[in-house]
Amino acid sequence: MRASASVGAEKCEGWRPAWRAGTCLVPEDGWWAMAAMEAGPVPATLAPEDAARDASEAAGAGPEAPLLPAGNRLSLHLHPGGCRRLLRLCAQQAPQLLEVDFLQLSGHEDPQLLEAALARLPWSLPRLRSLVLKGGQRREALGACLRGSLATLPASLSSLARLAHLDLSFNSLETLPACVPQMCGLNALLLSRNCLSELPAALGALPALTFLAVTHNRLQTLPPALGALSSLQRLDLSGNLLEALPPEIGGLGSLAELNLASNRLQSLPSSLAGLRALRLFILHSNLLASVPASLARLPLLTRLDLRDNQLRDVPPELLDAPFVRLQGNPLGRPPPDPPSPPGTPVVPEMPRLLLTSDRDSFAVTPQGCSVTLACGVRLQFPAGATAAPMTIRYRLWLPEPRLVPLGPHDALLSGVLELQPHGVAFQQEVGLWLLFVPPRARRCREVVVRTLSDNSWSDLETHLEQETPKSGPSSFLRPVTIQLPLPPGVTGLSLDRARLHLLHRAAPAAAWDDITAQVALELTHLYARFQVTRFSWYWLWYTTKACVGSLARKAWERLRLYRVNLIALQRRRDPEQVLLQCLPRNKVDATLRRLLERYRGPEPSDTVEMFEGEKFFAAFERGIDIDADRPDCVEGRLCFVFYSHLKNLKEVYVTTALDRRARAVRGQVSFYRGEVPEVVPEEAEAARQKRGPAALWMATLPIKLPRLQGCEGPTREPGLSLAPLNLGDAETGFLTQSNLLNVAGRLGPDWPAVALHLGLPYRELQRVRHEFRDDLDGQIRHMLFSWAERQAGQPGAVGRLVQALEQSDRRDVAEEVRAVLELGRRKYQEGIRHTSLAPGNLTSPDRLPSPSPEPAQA
């Protein structure tokens, strides 16, 4: 039995020992998939999905109305038959096409239609500056992205004189189209996730190129002409098969970022010392045995990532440098074998490959290798297993029983590993280790690794090895990649790395530390990626400040950004009463289930982002207005302040000047942004302002006032007295019937406590509950209005109501009542000044006529 590395595993429900199923693939096996399971086989086959047929059917869809460009952008990658739409626009000679400078098409279109549409671009879109032809929008049955069908470009595209950005990622390009090196104005070229095995020498003739990405292809060498790109600032060649770099690469004098991760580099040329502008150099997951000491003398270098290589000795200048990362290297370890006697051939050390999650293939040479996949599976290819170098592709299928034949007492313990090409015969036995967690009941069970070959499953010789748990704090078996979104308004192509900071906080500590120089940040268009060995607190910060330590801590304490939904509902028994609420996304469903028994309305708005403490407004439109004056209503707009721990709820009565006796009134309520809190950084506020005035609008929801049936006024519920009522006096202020209705709508199940603090006997509460036992709103209104009618004309009634609300822990309603009273007193004083009555002429407030202030909603 072959020995395997001993590692630990930990489960949330309590630790249980993890196991490895180790097996050997005999040379005669033509192997397709392996899985650790229990018991015996039943024949089964897989039916792969025909992606090409789906793409053809989508491209051949029937004609639809042509989609006109919005401004200077034309995005057709998400519309079926996008090339057909573009051809129709070109045939119609739409004048809007002359202003288009951004075009996006899907790489899954029919190849002939796509070629015909691209051939028309130089004449129909002469001002085009950005062309995106990406694949990857379609997925197969198990969720993996499919490559686009784009394999070439028409030669006429070279006449696009203004083209500065070209994205051909996730397609099927095997060679670079000849028209690309002729685009002299090209600034950014993205060729990631294609099938390119080489780059043409003509690529060095692009004088304006500043960004080149050729990640996850099959490049084995680089052309020397690449060093002629004098303007190149960012070069990403990660995920390829590069074994050496040309010396001419040292001529890239403007290069600031160079990513060569996950290749097969064994050494570096000394000419890299000429990269005087280099700031970021990524070389992790290669086969480097040495690095030149001149890298430490690059004046602007802030990060050198040398993790997971074969470095046993590093120059002292790099060993002590704070910007160098050396984890995963056998530093200081002696060679595994003693030096061979003179004259005997030196047997090279077996390469060790640690594949990241974005790799789906690896190379095996006659020298052999040890491969650890991102999923934890390990393969051992001994020397002489293959007679010639070969590339093996792998894929881990989800552990679905339908993929593997299972008997009545079988259980699938691991995922299904597929290795391609199928039917390969090896010269030596290949070792395979699969991680699995045994079931709780293991009586009389046998764990086997089963393989599929020639449409039949067979068991392999299997040995079990128990993993030894690690002592100390738990950590991952291998580094885990974390992906954080970039701040709004910032993209990976436009941001300044000097302003980007990654902050980290350990669990007990309250301070945040800047660890930007200690990790390797890989930037995409929308995300920043880095690897960690255990979970903790991480925060991505983008600022113009030179020092972000105290600023970051202060903002983290006071600033939150939430994803919220806006709700507008009408009471079923009284449609004129409208409930408006702003809730975090995770609270919407539970709130709606509670409210929909008494309210009806449209679905919640789309999700929007709001800061903690941010102001926003609700404005009724299209013939609908708020029924009364409110202290929180400014120019017809209802003011809110969002706090995640509060309900952010207001109920208002609405009215309309339109004739509801003839037909119903269909209006709407729109929500707009207001001021952001002072603690929001300037960068976040500036990014929002760049979006223009349209960014102030958040959502619009419909409001409908039904047609009046048989009366001129709104219908009222039976059993509720609607006689004119003013509770209070001129000194303390008045509460009208409309105010009391609003207070009643806010009490909810807290009304019995309020009633007891108002002095109502418990027997009367029981009677109200019995009379309105199926109507909670009726219980609240009957209690409140019966108490108000008994208090009419008595001084201090309003004060007792406010005190009862506070004693019942409903200070929110008490504050609104105080605001209504203040508004009434202010209107009363304005009425006195309007009639030219000086305060000295008033002997007593009791001698004045009782005012009737305008109702104001609480």
C-alpha positions in Angstrom: 0.0 0.0 0.0 1.2 3.5 -0.8 1.6 6.0 2.0 -0.2 9.3 1.8 0.3 12.6 3.7 -1.6 12.7 7.0 -3.9 15.7 7.4 -6.8 16.7 9.6 -10.5 17.2 9.0 -13.2 18.9 11.1 -17.0 18.9 10.8 -19.5 21.4 12.2 -21.5 18.8 14.2 -18.3 17.5 16.0 -15.1 16.0 14.8 -15.3 12.6 13.1 -12.2 11.0 11.6 -11.7 11.6 7.9 -10.5 8.8 5.7 -8.6 8.3 2.5 -9.5 5.6 0.0 -6.2 4.7 -1.7 -6.0 2.6 -4.8 -3.7 1.9 -7.7 -4.7 2.1 -11.4 -3.3 -0.9 -13.2 -1.7 -0.2 -16.6 -4.4 -2.1 -18.5 -7.2 0.1 -17.1 -8.8 2.5 -19.5 -10.1 4.9 -16.8 -12.9 7.4 -16.9 -14.2 8.1 -13.4 -13.5 7.0 -9.9 -15.6 7.3 -6.8 -15.3 5.9 -3.2 -18.5 4.0 -2.3 -19.9 1.0 -0.5 -20.9 -2.3 -2.1 -21.3 -3.6 -5.7 -21.9 -2.3 -9.3 -24.8 -2.0 -11.6 -24.3 -0.9 -15.3 -25.1 2.8 -16.0 -24.2 5.4 -18.6 -24.1 9.1 -18.9 -25.9 11.2 -21.5 -23.9 14.4 -22.2 -25.7 17.5 -23.3 -25.3 18.7 -26.9 -24.3 22.3 -26.3 -23.7 23.0 -30.0 -27.3 22.1 -30.9 -28.6 24.4 -28.3 -26.5 27.3 -29.6 -27.7 26.6 -33.1 -31.3 26.6 -32.1 -30.9 29.9 -30.1 -29.2 31.5 -33.1 -31.9 30.3 -35.4 -34.8 31.8 -33.4 -37.5 33.6 -35.3 -37.1 37.3 -36.1 -37.9 39.9 -33.4 -38.1 43.6 -33.3 -34.7 45.2 -33.6 -33.2 46.5 -30.4 -32.0 50.1 -30.7 -28.9 51.2 -28.9 -29.2 53.0 -25.6 -27.0 56.0 -25.9 -23.6 55.0 -27.1 -23.8 51.3 -25.9 -25.3 48.3 -27.8 -25.5 45.2 -25.6 -26.8 42.2 -27.5 -25.1 39.3 -25.6 -28.1 38.4 -23.5 -30.7 38.6 -26.3 -31.4 35.5 -28.4 -30.4 36.1 -32.0 -28.3 39.1 -31.2 -26.4 38.9 -34.5 -29.7 38.9 -36.4 -30.7 42.0 -34.6 -27.4 43.7 -35.4 -27.7 42.7 -39.1 -31.2 44.1 -39.3 -30.0 47.4 -37.8 -27.1 47.6 -40.2 -29.4 46.8 -43.2 -31.8 49.6 -42.0 -28.8 52.0 -41.7 -30.1 53.2 -38.4 -28.5 56.6 -37.6 -28.0 55.6 -33.9 -25.3 53.1 -35.0 -23.0 56.0 -36.0 -22.8 57.0 -32.3 -22.2 53.5 -30.8 -18.7 53.1 -29.3 -19.4 50.0 -27.2 -20.7 46.7 -28.6 -21.2 43.4 -26.8 -22.1 40.1 -28.6 -22.3 36.5 -27.3 -19.7 34.0 -28.5 -22.4 31.4 -28.6 -24.0 32.7 -31.7 -24.1 30.8 -35.0 -20.5 31.1 -36.4 -21.7 32.1 -39.9 -24.1 34.8 -38.5 -21.4 36.0 -36.1 -18.9 36.3 -39.0 -21.4 38.1 -41.2 -22.3 40.6 -38.4 -18.7 41.3 -37.5 -17.8 41.9 -41.2 -20.4 44.8 -41.2 -18.9 46.6 -38.2 -16.3 48.8 -40.0 -18.9 50.4 -42.2 -21.9 50.4 -39.8 -20.1 51.3 -36.5 -17.2 53.4 -37.6 -16.7 55.0 -34.1 -16.6 51.7 -32.2 -14.0 51.8 -29.3 -14.9 48.7 -27.3 -15.8 45.2 -28.7 -16.7 42.4 -26.4 -17.2 38.9 -27.9 -17.1 36.7 -24.8 -18.5 33.2 -24.3 -19.4 31.6 -21.0 -23.0 32.8 -20.9 -24.3 29.3 -21.3 -23.9 26.4 -18.8 -24.2 22.7 -19.1 -26.4 20.5 -17.0 -24.2 20.5 -14.0 -23.5 24.3 -14.1 -20.1 24.4 -15.8 -19.6 27.4 -18.3 -19.4 26.5 -21.9 -16.9 28.0 -24.3 -18.1 30.2 -27.1 -18.0 29.0 -30.7 -15.8 31.9 -31.9 -12.7 30.6 -33.7 -11.6 33.5 -35.9 -12.4 37.1 -36.9 -12.9 38.6 -40.3 -10.0 40.5 -41.7 -12.0 43.6 -42.2 -12.0 44.3 -38.5 -8.5 45.7 -38.8 -10.0 48.8 -40.3 -11.7 49.8 -37.0 -9.3 52.7 -36.5 -10.8 53.8 -33.1 -11.0 50.3 -31.5 -9.2 50.5 -28.1 -10.6 47.5 -26.2 -11.1 43.9 -27.5 -12.4 41.1 -25.3 -12.4 37.6 -26.8 -12.4 35.6 -23.6 -14.0 32.2 -23.1 -14.1 31.2 -26.7 -12.5 28.5 -28.9 -9.6 30.4 -30.5 -6.6 28.1 -31.3 -4.6 30.9 -33.1 -4.8 34.6 -32.8 -6.8 36.1 -35.7 -4.5 37.9 -38.2 -6.5 41.1 -37.9 -5.7 41.6 -34.2 -2.0 42.6 -34.6 -3.1 45.2 -37.2 -5.3 47.1 -34.8 -2.8 49.8 -34.1 -5.0 51.7 -31.6 -5.7 48.7 -29.4 -5.2 49.5 -25.7 -6.5 46.4 -23.9 -6.6 42.8 -25.3 -8.3 40.0 -23.4 -7.8 36.4 -24.6 -8.4 34.5 -21.4 -9.8 30.9 -21.4 -9.2 30.0 -25.0 -7.2 27.2 -26.7 -4.2 29.3 -27.7 -0.9 27.3 -27.9 1.3 30.2 -29.1 1.2 34.0 -29.7 2.3 35.4 -33.0 5.4 37.6 -33.3 3.2 40.3 -35.0 1.7 41.0 -31.6 4.7 43.1 -30.7 3.5 45.6 -33.4 0.8 47.1 -31.1 2.4 50.3 -29.9 -0.6 51.5 -27.8 -1.2 48.2 -25.9 -1.2 48.7 -22.1 -3.1 45.6 -20.9 -2.7 42.0 -22.2 -4.5 39.0 -20.6 -3.9 35.5 -22.0 -4.8 33.4 -18.9 -5.9 29.8 -18.8 -4.7 28.9 -22.3 -2.1 26.4 -23.5 0.9 28.6 -24.1 4.2 26.8 -23.9 6.5 29.6 -25.2 6.4 33.3 -25.7 7.6 35.2 -28.8 10.7 37.4 -28.3 8.8 40.2 -30.1 6.7 40.5 -26.9 9.5 42.6 -25.5 8.7 45.3 -28.1 5.5 46.3 -26.4 7.0 49.5 -24.9 3.6 50.8 -23.5 2.5 47.5 -21.9 1.7 48.1 -18.2 -0.2 44.9 -17.2 0.6 41.4 -18.4 -1.3 38.3 -17.1 -0.1 34.9 -18.4 -1.3 32.8 -15.5 -2.7 29.3 -15.9 -0.6 28.2 -19.0 2.2 25.7 -19.7 5.1 28.1 -19.9 8.5 26.5 -19.0 10.8 29.5 -19.8 10.7 33.2 -20.5 12.5 34.9 -23.4 15.2 37.3 -22.3 13.5 40.0 -24.4 10.8 40.3 -21.7 13.2 42.5 -19.8 12.6 45.2 -22.4 9.1 46.0 -21.1 10.1 49.2 -19.5 6.6 50.4 -18.6 5.4 47.0 -17.1 3.9 47.5 -13.6 2.2 44.1 -13.1 3.3 40.7 -14.3 1.3 37.6 -13.4 2.9 34.2 -14.3 1.2 32.0 -11.7 0.3 28.4 -12.3 2.8 27.7 -15.0 5.9 25.3 -15.3 8.7 27.9 -14.9 11.9 26.4 -13.6 14.1 29.5 -13.8 13.9 33.2 -14.5 16.1 35.2 -17.0 18.4 37.8 -15.5 17.0 40.4 -17.9 14.0 40.8 -15.5 16.2 43.3 -13.7 15.3 45.7 -16.5 11.7 46.0 -15.4 12.3 49.2 -13.5 8.6 50.1 -13.3 7.4 46.7 -12.0 5.3 46.9 -8.8 3.6 43.5 -8.7 5.2 40.2 -9.7 3.2 36.9 -9.2 5.0 33.6 -9.6 3.2 31.2 -7.3 2.5 27.6 -8.2 5.5 27.1 -10.5 8.6 24.8 -10.4 11.2 27.5 -9.7 14.4 26.1 -8.1 16.1 29.5 -8.0 15.4 33.2 -8.5 17.8 36.0 -9.4 18.9 38.3 -6.6 18.5 41.3 -8.9 14.7 41.2 -8.2 15.3 42.7 -4.8 16.8 45.8 -6.5 13.7 46.7 -8.5 13.0 50.2 -7.1 9.2 50.1 -7.3 8.5 46.4 -6.4 5.9 46.1 -3.6 5.0 42.4 -3.9 6.8 39.3 -5.1 4.8 36.1 -4.7 7.0 33.0 -4.8 4.6 30.6 -3.0 4.4 26.9 -3.8 7.6 26.5 -5.8 10.7 24.3 -5.4 12.9 26.9 -3.7 15.4 25.4 -1.3 17.6 28.5 -1.1 16.8 32.1 -1.6 19.2 35.1 -1.9 19.5 37.0 1.4 18.2 40.1 -0.2 14.9 38.4 -1.0 14.7 36.3 2.2 14.5 39.4 4.4 12.4 41.6 2.1 9.0 42.4 3.6 7.3 42.2 0.2 8.3 38.6 -0.6 6.0 35.7 0.0 7.7 32.3 0.3 5.1 29.9 1.9 4.9 26.4 0.5 8.6 26.2 -0.5 11.1 23.6 0.9 13.4 26.3 2.3 16.4 24.9 4.1 15.5 21.3 3.5 18.2 19.0 2.1 17.7 17.3 -1.2 15.7 14.1 -0.8 18.5 11.8 -2.2 22.3 12.0 -1.4 24.5 13.2 -4.2 25.1 10.5 -6.8 28.7 9.2 -7.5 30.5 10.9 -10.4 29.6 9.4 -13.7 26.1 8.2 -12.7 23.2 10.0 -14.3 21.3 12.4 -12.0 17.7 11.5 -11.5 15.7 14.7 -11.2 13.3 15.1 -8.3 9.7 14.2 -9.1 7.7 17.4 -9.6 5.0 18.2 -7.1 1.9 20.1 -8.5 -0.6 21.8 -6.3 -3.5 22.9 -8.6 -5.8 25.8 -7.8 -9.5 25.8 -8.3 -9.3 27.5 -11.7 -7.2 24.8 -13.2 -8.8 21.9 -15.0 -5.8 20.1 -16.5 -2.2 19.1 -15.7 0.8 17.7 -17.5 2.4 14.3 -16.9 5.9 13.6 -18.2 8.0 10.4 -18.2 9.7 11.8 -15.1 6.5 11.4 -13.2 4.8 13.7 -10.8 2.7 14.0 -7.7 -0.5 16.0 -8.3 -2.9 17.4 -5.6 -6.1 18.7 -7.0 -8.0 21.6 -5.5 -10.7 19.3 -4.2 -8.2 17.3 -2.1 -7.8 14.3 -4.5 -4.1 13.2 -4.9 -2.6 11.3 -7.8 0.9 9.7 -7.9 2.4 9.1 -11.3 5.7 7.2 -10.9 8.6 7.6 -13.3 8.0 5.8 -16.5 4.2 5.8 -16.2 4.0 7.5 -19.6 6.4 7.1 -22.6 5.7 10.7 -23.8 4.4 13.9 -22.2 0.6 14.1 -22.1 -2.0 16.5 -20.7 -4.7 15.1 -18.4 -7.9 16.9 -17.9 -10.0 16.3 -14.8 -13.5 17.2 -13.5 -15.2 16.5 -10.2 -18.8 15.8 -10.6 -21.3 16.4 -7.8 -22.0 13.3 -5.6 -25.3 12.3 -7.3 -26.3 8.7 -7.2 -27.5 8.7 -10.8 -23.9 9.0 -12.0 -22.8 5.8 -10.4 -24.7 2.4 -10.3 -25.7 1.7 -6.7 -27.1 -1.5 -5.3 -29.9 -1.8 -2.7 -27.4 -1.4 0.2 -24.8 0.8 -1.5 -24.0 4.4 -0.5 -21.9 7.0 -2.4 -19.2 8.4 -0.2 -17.3 10.8 -2.4 -17.7 12.9 -5.6 -17.1 11.3 -9.0 -13.7 12.1 -10.5 -13.6 12.1 -14.3 -10.1 11.9 -16.0 -9.6 12.5 -19.7 -8.6 11.4 -22.3 -10.5 8.1 -21.8 -8.9 4.7 -22.4 -5.3 5.7 -21.6 -2.9 2.8 -20.7 0.0 3.5 -18.3 3.3 1.7 -18.1 3.3 1.8 -14.3 0.6 1.6 -11.6 -0.8 5.1 -10.8 -1.8 5.8 -7.2 -5.0 7.6 -6.4 -6.3 8.9 -3.0 -9.9 10.1 -2.5 -11.0 11.9 0.6 -14.3 10.8 2.2 -16.1 10.9 5.5 -17.4 7.4 6.6 -21.0 7.0 7.6 -21.9 6.8 11.2 -22.9 3.1 11.0 -20.0 1.1 9.5 -20.9 -2.4 10.6 -20.0 -5.1 8.0 -19.2 -2.4 5.4 -16.6 -2.4 2.7 -15.3 0.8 1.1 -14.1 0.4 -2.5 -13.0 2.7 -5.4 -15.0 1.9 -8.5 -14.0 2.8 -12.0 -15.8 3.0 -15.4 -14.1 1.5 -18.4 -15.7 0.4 -21.7 -19.2 1.2 -20.3 -18.7 -1.2 -17.4 -17.9 -0.6 -13.8 -15.3 -2.6 -11.9 -13.8 -2.4 -8.4 -10.1 -1.5 -7.8 -7.9 -2.7 -5.0 -8.6 -0.3 -2.2 -6.8 0.5 1.1 -8.1 2.8 3.9 -6.0 5.3 5.7 -7.3 7.3 8.6 -6.3 10.9 8.8 -4.6 12.2 11.9 -6.2 15.3 13.4 -4.0 18.3 13.7 -3.5 20.0 17.1 -4.0 23.6 17.7 -6.3 26.0 15.8 -8.2 24.5 12.9 -7.1 25.5 9.4 -7.8 24.4 5.8 -6.2 21.5 4.2 -5.1 23.9 1.4 -5.4 27.6 1.0 -8.9 28.8 0.2 -9.5 31.5 -2.4 -11.6 34.4 -1.1 -13.4 36.7 -3.6 -14.5 40.2 -2.5 -16.4 42.6 -4.8 -14.6 45.8 -5.7 -16.2 49.1 -4.5 -19.0 50.5 -6.6 -17.7 52.6 -9.5 -14.3 50.9 -9.5 -13.2 48.2 -11.9 -10.1 46.1 -12.1 -8.9 47.9 -15.2 -9.2 51.4 -13.9 -8.4 51.3 -10.2 -5.1 52.6 -8.7 -3.5 49.8 -6.7 -1.9 52.4 -4.4 -5.4 53.2 -3.1 -6.5 49.7 -2.6 -6.1 48.2 0.9 -7.0 44.8 2.4 -7.7 45.1 6.1 -7.7 42.1 8.6 -9.0 41.8 12.1 -8.2 38.8 14.4 -11.1 37.5 16.5 -10.4 38.9 20.0 -8.8 42.2 18.8 -10.8 45.3 17.9 -8.2 46.9 15.7 -7.9 46.4 11.9 -4.5 45.8 10.4 -3.4 46.6 6.8 -2.2 43.3 5.3 -2.1 44.5 1.7 1.7 43.9 1.4 1.3 40.4 2.9 -1.1 38.8 0.4 -1.2 38.4 -3.3 -4.3 40.3 -4.6 -5.5 39.1 -8.0 -7.8 41.6 -9.6 -10.5 40.9 -12.2 -13.0 43.3 -13.7 -15.3 43.2 -10.7 -13.6 41.3 -7.9 -10.4 41.0 -5.9 -9.2 37.5 -5.0 -6.7 36.3 -2.4 -6.0 33.1 -0.5 -6.3 32.4 3.2 -5.6 29.4 5.4 -8.4 30.0 7.9 -11.5 32.1 8.1 -11.3 35.5 9.8 -12.5 39.1 9.2 -11.4 40.8 5.9 -12.4 44.1 4.5 -11.5 45.6 1.1 -10.9 49.4 1.3 -10.4 51.8 -1.5 -9.5 55.4 -0.6 -7.5 58.4 -1.5 -6.0 58.7 2.0 -2.4 57.7 2.5 -3.0 56.2 6.0 -6.3 54.3 6.4 -5.8 52.8 9.9 -7.9 55.0 12.1 -10.2 56.0 9.3 -11.0 52.4 8.5 -11.7 51.6 12.2 -14.0 54.6 12.6 -15.9 53.8 9.4 -16.3 50.1 10.3 -17.9 51.1 13.6 -20.4 53.5 12.2 -20.9 52.6 8.5 -23.0 49.8 7.1 -24.3 49.2 3.6 -27.5 47.1 3.4 -29.5 45.6 0.5 -33.1 46.6 1.1 -36.5 46.3 -0.5 -39.3 48.9 -0.4 -43.0 48.0 0.4 -46.2 49.9 -0.3 -49.4 48.2 0.9 -53.1 49.3 1.3 -55.4 48.2 4.1 -58.0 45.8 2.8 -60.9 47.5 4.6 -59.8 51.0 3.9 -57.7 51.5 0.7 -57.0 55.1 1.6 -54.7 54.0 4.4 -51.3 53.2 2.9 -48.4 51.5 4.7 -44.9 52.3 3.5 -41.9 50.4 4.8 -38.2 49.9 4.0 -36.7 46.5 5.1 -33.4 44.6 4.8 -33.8 41.9 2.2 -33.7 39.0 4.7 -36.7 40.4 6.7 -39.1 41.0 3.7 -40.7 37.5 3.5 -41.5 37.2 7.2 -42.9 40.8 7.3 -45.1 40.2 4.3 -46.5 37.0 5.7 -47.6 38.9 8.8 -49.1 41.9 6.9 -50.9 40.3 4.0 -53.8 39.2 6.3 -54.8 42.9 6.6 -53.1 44.6 3.7 -52.9 44.1 -0.1 -50.5 45.6 -2.6 -47.9 45.0 -5.3 -44.7 42.9 -4.9 -41.8 44.6 -3.1 -39.4 46.7 -5.1 -36.2 45.4 -6.6 -33.3 45.3 -4.2 -31.4 48.6 -3.7 -28.4 49.5 -1.5 -28.7 52.0 1.4 -26.3 53.2 4.0 -27.2 53.0 7.7 -28.7 56.4 8.6 -29.3 57.4 5.0 -32.3 59.6 4.3 -34.9 58.8 1.6 -38.3 60.2 0.5 -41.6 58.7 -0.6 -43.7 60.9 -3.0 -47.2 60.1 -4.1 -47.8 60.8 -7.8 -50.3 60.7 -10.6 -53.3 62.3 -8.8 -52.7 61.0 -5.3 -51.7 63.2 -2.3 -51.2 62.8 1.4 -54.5 63.5 3.2 -53.2 65.8 6.0 -50.2 67.8 7.1 -47.4 65.9 8.8 -44.2 67.2 10.5 -42.2 64.6 8.4 -43.9 65.7 5.1 -41.9 68.3 3.2 -43.3 69.6 -0.1 -45.5 66.6 -0.4 -42.7 64.1 0.2 -42.6 61.8 3.2 -39.2 61.7 4.8 -37.6 58.5 6.1 -34.3 57.7 7.8 -33.1 54.1 7.3 -31.9 52.2 10.3 -31.5 48.4 10.0 -32.7 47.7 13.6 -35.9 49.7 13.3 -39.1 49.0 11.4 -38.7 52.1 9.1 -42.6 52.0 8.8 -45.1 54.8 8.3 -48.9 54.7 7.7 -50.6 57.6 6.0 -54.0 58.4 4.7 -54.1 59.5 1.0 -56.7 61.4 -1.0 -57.2 62.5 -4.6 -58.6 65.5 -6.4 -59.9 63.3 -9.2 -63.6 62.1 -9.3 -63.7 58.6 -7.9 -67.4 58.3 -8.5 -66.7 57.8 -12.2 -63.7 55.5 -12.1 -60.9 54.3 -9.9 -57.8 56.4 -9.5 -54.5 54.6 -10.5 -51.6 56.4 -8.9 -48.2 55.5 -7.7 -45.6 56.1 -4.9 -42.0 56.7 -5.8 -39.0 56.5 -3.5 -36.0 58.8 -3.9 -32.6 59.0 -2.2 -31.8 61.9 0.1 -28.7 62.8 2.1 -26.1 60.2 3.1 -24.8 60.1 6.6 -21.7 62.2 7.4 -19.6 59.0 8.2 -19.8 57.8 4.6 -16.4 58.2 2.9 -16.1 60.8 0.2 -15.2 58.0 -2.3 -18.5 56.3 -1.8 -20.5 59.5 -2.1 -18.6 60.6 -5.2 -19.1 57.2 -6.9 -22.9 57.6 -6.4 -22.9 61.2 -7.7 -21.1 60.0 -10.9 -24.1 57.9 -11.8 -26.1 61.1 -12.5 -29.6 62.2 -11.4 -31.1 58.8 -12.3 -29.3 57.3 -9.3 -31.6 59.3 -6.9 -34.6 57.3 -8.0 -34.9 53.9 -6.3 -38.3 52.4 -7.0 -41.9 53.1 -8.0 -44.9 51.0 -6.8 -48.6 51.3 -7.9 -51.3 52.7 -5.6 -55.0 52.3 -6.6 -58.0 54.0 -5.0 -61.1 52.1 -6.0 -64.2 53.6 -7.4 -66.7 54.9 -4.9 -69.9 52.8 -4.8 -73.2 54.6 -3.8 -71.7 57.5 -1.8 -69.7 60.6 -2.3 -67.2 60.0 0.4 -65.0 57.1 1.4 -66.7 54.2 3.0 -66.2 53.7 6.7 -66.5 50.6 8.7 -69.7 49.9 10.7 -69.6 50.3 14.4 -67.0 53.1 14.4 -68.1 56.6 15.4 -66.8 59.2 13.0 -68.2 62.2 14.7 -65.9 65.3 14.7 -63.5 64.9 17.6 -60.7 67.2 18.9 -58.9 65.7 21.9 -56.9 68.3 23.9 -56.9 72.1 24.3 -55.2 75.2 22.9 -52.4 75.0 25.5 -51.3 71.4 24.9 -52.5 71.0 21.3 -55.2 69.0 19.6 -55.4 65.5 18.2 -58.0 65.0 15.5 -59.9 61.9 14.5 -57.4 61.3 11.7 -54.5 61.5 14.2 -56.2 58.9 16.5 -56.8 56.6 13.5 -53.1 56.7 12.7 -52.2 56.0 16.3 -54.6 53.1 16.4 -52.9 51.7 13.2 -49.5 51.7 14.9 -50.4 50.0 18.2 -50.9 46.5 17.0 -50.8 43.8 19.8 -49.5 46.4 22.3 -53.0 48.0 22.7 -54.0 46.1 25.9 -51.0 47.6 27.8 -51.8 51.1 26.5 -55.4 50.7 27.6 -54.5 49.6 31.1 -52.1 52.6 31.4 -54.9 54.9 30.2 -57.0 53.7 33.2 -59.4 51.4 31.5 -60.6 48.5 33.7 -59.6 45.0 32.8 -63.3 44.0 32.5 -63.8 46.5 29.7 -60.8 45.1 27.9 -62.3 41.6 28.0 -65.6 43.0 26.6 -63.9 44.7 23.7 -62.0 41.6 22.9 -65.2 39.6 22.9 -67.1 42.0 20.7 -64.3 42.3 18.1 -62.8 38.9 18.6 -62.1 38.4 14.9 -60.9 42.0 14.2 -57.7 43.3 15.9 -58.1 46.7 14.2 -61.7 47.0 15.5 -60.5 46.2 19.1 -57.8 49.0 18.9 -60.1 51.6 17.4 -63.0 50.9 19.7 -60.8 51.1 22.8 -59.1 54.3 21.7 -62.1 56.2 20.5 -64.3 55.2 23.4 -61.6 56.5 25.8 -61.2 59.7 23.7 -65.0 60.5 23.8 -65.0 60.2 27.6 -62.0 62.5 27.8 -63.5 65.2 25.5 -63.2 68.6 27.2 -61.0 67.4 30.0 -57.6 69.1 30.4 -54.5 66.9 30.2 -56.0 64.1 28.1 -53.3 64.3 25.5 -50.6 64.2 28.1 -52.1 61.1 29.6 -52.1 59.4 26.2 -48.4 60.3 25.6 -47.5 59.0 29.1 -49.4 55.7 28.5 -47.6 55.2 25.2 -44.2 55.7 26.9 -45.1 53.4 29.8 -46.1 50.7 27.3 -42.6 50.9 25.5 -44.1 52.6 22.5 -41.9 55.7 22.5 -41.9 55.7 18.7 -45.7 56.5 18.6 -45.3 58.9 21.5 -42.7 60.9 19.6 -45.0 61.1 16.6 -47.9 62.3 18.8 -45.6 65.1 20.2 -44.6 66.1 16.7 -48.3 66.4 15.7 -49.0 68.5 18.8 -46.1 70.8 18.0 -47.4 71.2 14.5 -50.9 72.0 15.7 -49.5 74.6 18.2 -47.4 76.2 15.5 -50.4 76.5 13.2 -52.5 77.9 16.0 -49.8 80.6 16.7 -49.6 81.4 12.9 -53.4 81.8 12.9 -53.2 84.3 15.7 -50.5 86.3 14.0 -52.5 86.2 10.7 -55.5 87.8 12.4 -53.2 90.5 14.0 -54.0 89.5 17.5 -51.0 90.3 19.7 -50.3 88.0 22.7 -50.9 90.9 25.1 -54.5 91.3 23.9 -55.3 87.7 24.9 -56.5 87.7 28.5 -56.9 84.0 28.6 -56.8 81.2 26.1 -60.3 80.1 27.4 -61.8 83.3 25.9 -60.7 82.4 22.4 -62.9 80.4 20.1 -61.9 76.8 20.0 -59.6 76.3 17.0 -60.0 73.5 14.6 -56.5 72.8 13.3 -55.9 71.0 10.1 -55.4 67.3 10.7 -51.9 66.0 10.7 -50.9 62.4 10.4 -48.9 60.8 13.1 
